Amino acid sequence: MIYLDHSATTPMSETALLAYSEASRMYYGNESSLHDAGDRAHQLLRYNKEKLAQFINGEPDGFYFTHGGSDSNILAILSLAYGNKHRGKHIITSPLEHPSVYQALDRLRDEGFIVEEVKVNQNGEISLQSLKELLRSDTILITICHAPSETGVIQPLQAIADVLPKHIVFHTDAVQSFGKIPINIQQLGVDAMSLSAHKVYGPKNAGAVYIDPHISWRSIYDNVTHQHGFKPGTVDVPGITAFVAAANELHENLTERANMWTEMRKDFIQQLKKDIFVPIGDQENRLPHHIAMRARGFEGQWIMLECNRRGIAISSGSACKQSLSAPPKSLLAMGLAPEESHGLFRISFGKGTTTAQLEETAKALNEITSTQKQAISFS
């Protein structure tokens, strides 16, 4: 199997597996317990926070641990909204977000919050002009992803932060970008960030939320003491240790790998038939390992299934979408027609991706579209 769906999930690295095993064996105490075994686990948890803080230039006390990216988004958005609703109930987001963001925002709508979406430019970046027009005196929260899973286009977070009044809290879903490109939360001007372990060769069911310690938030749970009330339950110290070990390994040569992926991506696209395959979104300001495309006259899900028949794993969009029959919301917002949006397929590289694998994939895609005439269908 040629695995080219690393934006959906990654295999656990040997480093992460070893870290999990060692932490489970040596640091099994409950980190909230006051005895020595609990203190050892607490000290390891503190170390993990300090390492994560180094990766994003944040503060260790700003980290709270979750069950993954979706959990991080939901907890962050709800906690920030509740912690600031005394100043207003207006929230701004985009049509580019992960489904978990909309799940949290739908709940807030039901509770009386007002949620509006910015417009998106044709290249896949949000419109700063649209954002400025949506800002209100009662705007309390903005949540815009660092890079959408479907298009891979990096959003102008620093430019967004520059136009925001100081009282507005700025949250970003960085699940797709963390470990792929450098992140400096201070330079970006972001107050809160969501992360996930299984996108960076860590374990599934582990993630983190960063909230600047100076930002107000309120727990969505009553009478919870774990993690200052952010999330109930015993903290999974071994899982977090594996997460941080995997992330540390990626950050050791992050820039060099990103540059390599960028060249591999450009070479791969050059091998595809220009009259059939159309790249989607900005081709420069994007995640280095991510390719979003459509093939004229072909449905993306059909392309994915044909690749799977040939032992190649790619994606036809976010694995967390509720409906595969609905065209991606992000592409419609960019101005693509429904039939064009249905054509989306995504290829995403990992640490072990080789040029030989990409050459075989390009050859398969060219053959698939040469020997079949598959009309785009709707259901």
Disulfide bonds with the S-S distance in Angstrom:
none
